[in-house]
Amino acid sequence: MSGRPIAYVMEQTLGSITHYLNLRREEAVAGEVRPRWLPVEFEHGPLPWAFTGSLIARRAITPLLDEVDGLFFHTTTIAMLSADHFRKKPAVLSSDGTPLNKRGMREAYGLRPEGRFAERAKRALYRRIFERAAGFVAWSNWTKASYVEDYGCPDSSVAVIPPGIDLTDFVPGDRAHEIPRILFVGGDFKRKGGDLLLEVFRARLRGHATLVLVTRDLVPDEPGVTVYRNVSANSLKLRELYATCDVFALPTRADCYSLVCMEALAAGMPLVTTRVGGLSDMVKEGETGHVVARDDAAALGDALEALVVDRAMRNRMAKSCRAEAERRFDARTNARLLFDFVRSRC
């Protein structure tokens, strides 16, 4: 092992913040040479974040090039202006989804559709950047497929390593209540499918289950529905809700991957989610939950209703969910896999 660290350049947006904090907490598994952390804080401004974030990252990296053995970027968005450095130091790029993965999600995120010319130009730009990279970390098989098929990256250069969570924070609790509780966690209520879930609950599940919504949006309470608006990630209240609710529903319209689904699995809650992005990777159909088509109210209702009425099935799935979380989403195990892969490439 070299005596110099790897510089970990970490974008600070949405779930990437949690990923960064989890890696920081587990940095001891990187070995004797601890990582050099370079968090890139998100900034709103007149220029695209891909330019602003990449510029911030480049300014942070440039003075350190002689002090590190290699570079790690999460995400690829903030690596665009540092490609020339990849010839000086090997670089590993990490993402929950490639630009082409995310192209079809732009509208759901409030972005304008991308024209054909812009898409081709962006693909060519990223192909040139990816050609210089020493390796890639994909959060899902969906992302890996895009690296390989859309951008021509060698299959052997792409490791699928989900981000992982601290399994001690999310554990099954007391669920000895008569009426099952369905939990939804999503700040962006509509993009995450909360409106569809509420519609299905009103039509098919009210009286047979209760619905717990955790969101920042202004959704009012109603009979059978309790809304929490000021619950932060990893908070005691959120962990309590995971531990005491019975089913987790995330009928999202646009997501690359989902940390909240990992948390639900760890808490022993069967998942009902949509065939969007890499979320299908997270569910063993019929064993840890169900995956339905996006915006399919009938299928969503069928999946939830089956879990609501069958306590024995929920209990059986709960054990499988926890076991799957321990097998695939332990933060320490996945951090070690990531650090070892990066060091092997740098």
N, C-alpha and C positions, 0 to 999 in steps of 0.2 A: 504493500500500500504506500502511495506517495505521502509525503509529509505536508502536502498542501490540500486545502479544502476544495469542495465544489461550491460554486456560487449558485444559490437557489433564488431565482427571480420570480416572485410570486404576485400575481395580479390579485388585488383586493376588491373583488366584487362578488356579491351573492354567495353561493355555496363555496366558491374558491377561498373565501375568508376562513371558513370552518376547516377546509382542507389544509390550509397553511397553518392554522393553530394546532391541528392534530399532528402535523409533521413536526412542528416545533416541540410539542410535548414529548414526541417519541424520538427526538434527534439522537439520543444516546445509542440507538441501535444502528446508527450510521458507522459506528466504530470509533477509533481513537481520534480521528480527524473529524471534528464536528463541522457541519455545513456552515457556509457563510450566507446569512439570510438577507435578501434585498426585497422587501415588500414594496410593491408599486401601488400606491393609493389611487383609487379612481377619482377622476376630476371631471365635472361637467364643464363644457366650454363650447366655443363656436366650431372647433375642429373635431373631426371624428376621433373617437377614443383610440382606435387602432393607431393613429398617428401620435396623439398625445401620450398614450401609455407607452408606445415603443420608444418615444423620445426620452421619457423619464427613465425607462429601463436602460437605454443606451448610456445615458449620462451617469447612471449608477455603476454600470459594469466597466466602462472604459478605464477608470483609474485602477481597477483591481485585476486587470488581465494578467499581469505578471505574478500575482499572488495566489492564483487558483489553478487547479488542474483542468477544470472544465466548467460548463455552464448548463443550468437546467432552467427551462422557462415553463411556467404554468401561468397563463395560457399562451398558445401560439400568437394570439392577438398582439401581445406586447413584445414579440420577437422580430417584428418586421424590419426594423431599422438596425438590427444587430447582425444581419446575415454575414457581413464582411468579417465579423469577429469569429465566425465559425471556422474560418481557415486558420485562425491563430489558436483557438481553443475548441476542442470537441464540444458539441452542444446536443442536449436531449430536449425535445419539445414534448409538452404534455397538454392534453385537452380532453374535455368531456364531449367535444364534437368538432369536426372540421368545418371550415367555412361552407363547404357544399352541404354538409349535414344540416347546417343551420339555415340554409337559404330558404327552405320551405316554411320556416318558422317566423320569418321576419314580420309578417302581418300580426301574428299573435303577440309579438313583442312591441307593437306599435311603430314598426319601421316600414318605410316605403318598399314596395317590391323592387327587386334588382333587375335591371335590364339585361338583355342577352350579352351586349357588348361589355358591360361592367362585369358580368359574371365571368366571361371568358378572360378578361384582363386580370381579374383577381385570381382566377385559377392558375394562370400562367405565372403570376407573381409568386404565389404560394408554392407552386411546383419548384421554382428556382430556389426558394428558401429551404424547402424540404430536402432538395438534392444535396444541400450542404450539411444537413443535420446528421449526427452520428447515431441517433436513435429516437424512438418515440414511445411515449406512454399514453395509452388510450384507456379511458375509464370503462369502455364497453366493447363488445365485439362489433357493434354497429359502427362505432368510431374507427376501430381498426380496419374494418372493411373499406371505409372511405379513404383512409390513408393509403391503402394498398391499391384499390381499384380506381379511385378518382385521381390520385396524385402519383401513382407509380412507386410508392415507397416499398422497399423489400419487406416481404412478410416477416422474415427473421429479425428485422430491425424494430418491429412494433410489439411491445409487451402490453397485454391487457392487465391493468392493475387498478381496481376500483379504489377510491380514496379511503374507505374504512372509517369507523367511528370507535369511540371508547365504549366497549360493551358493558362496562360497569356502570355507566350513566343511564342505560336504558335496559331495564329488566322487567319481566312480568310481575304483576302485583295482584292484589285482591280483586277478583272479578265475580264475587258472589252476589251479584245483583240479578233481579228477575228479568228486567227488560234490557236487552243488549244495547250497547252504546257504540255508535259509529263515529270515528274521529276523522276529521279533515284538517290538514295543516297546509296553508298556502297563503302567502302574503298577497299575491296578485289573484284575487278571488276568481275572476272570469277566466284568465288564462289557465289557471289550474283546474278549471271545470267545476268550481264551487256552485255556480248558478245551475248547472245541469244536475248536480248532486241534490241540491235543494228541491228542484223540480221533481225529481224521482222520489225523494223522501216524502214530499207532500202527497204525491199520487199513490204511493204503494206501501210506504213503511211507517207512516205516522200511526202511533198506537201500538205498533209491534216493536219499535226501537226508538231510541232517542238519538239525536244528531248533535255532535259537538264540533263547532267550527272555530278554528284558530286562524285569524286573518287580520290584516291591517285595514281592510276595506270596511266601510260603514254598512254592515249587514245587520238588520235588527233581529233581536230575539223574537221568537214566536212559539206557540205551543209545540213542545217536543224538541225545540231547537235552542241551544245555548251557544252564545257567541263570545269568544275571548279576543280582545283587540290589542292588548298590551302584554302579550306573552313573548318573551324573547327566546332566541335559540339557546338550547342547553340549560334553560332555567329550571328551577325546582318545580314550578307549576307545570311546565310542559312535560317534564319527566313523569310527573304524577298522572297527567292525562294519558300518556302512553301506557303507563302501568295499569290503569284501571278501565280503559276502554277495550272493546272486544274486537272490532273490525276497523281496518284503516282503509279509507277510500280516497284515491287521488285520480279522478277522471280527467287528467290534464290534457290540454290541447297542444301544448308546446313545452317540451323539456328534453334536454339531452340526457340527463341522469337525475337521480333524486336521493339526496342525503336523508330526507324525511322517511323515505321508504326503507332505507337501511335501519333507521331508528325504530320504525314500527316492527320490522322483523325481529330486531333484538329484543323488543318488548313482548314478543310472542303474539303479534296481531296478524291474522291473515290479511293479505293485500288484495285490493281490487283497484286496478289501474288500467291505463290505456296503452294500446300498441303504438307508442310514440317514442322516438329517439331510441335510447338504449334501455328503456324501462323493462322491456320484455326479458332482458338478461337477468333481471332481479327476481323474477317469479317462476317457480316451478308449478306449472298449471295443474290445479287440482291437489297439490301438496302444500304449497305455501300461499295460495291465493288464485286469483283469476285475472286474465288480461282480456280486455274487451276493446272493440273498435272505438276510435275517437267519436264523440258526439252520438253514440248509440245508446239512447235512453233505455230502450227495451232490454238490451244486453246488460247494461249497468244494473238495472232494477232486478233482473233475474239473478245475477251474481250476488248482489247484496241480500236479496230475499232468501236465497239458499243458505247463506251463512247465518242470517238472523234467526231462522226457524230451527236450525239444527245445532244445538249446543254441543253435542258429541263431536260433530265435525269440526266445530270451532276449536274445541279442546285438543283434538288430534292435530289440527293444523298448527295450533299455537306451539306445540312441541317441535314440529318440523321447522317452523319459522325461526325459533331461537337457535336450533341446531344449524340452520343454514347461515344465520348471521355469524355464528361462531366459526363456521368453516370458511366463509368468504369475505367477511367485512370487519374483521378485527383490526383496529387501527395500528397496533404495534406490529402485527404480522405483515400487513400490507405496506407499512412504512419501511420495514426491513427489505421487503421485495423491491420496493421502489429505489431505496438507497443502493442496494446491491446491483440492480440493473444499471443505474446511472453510473456507478463507479466502474462497472464492466465496460461501459462505452466511453468513459473518459479517462 
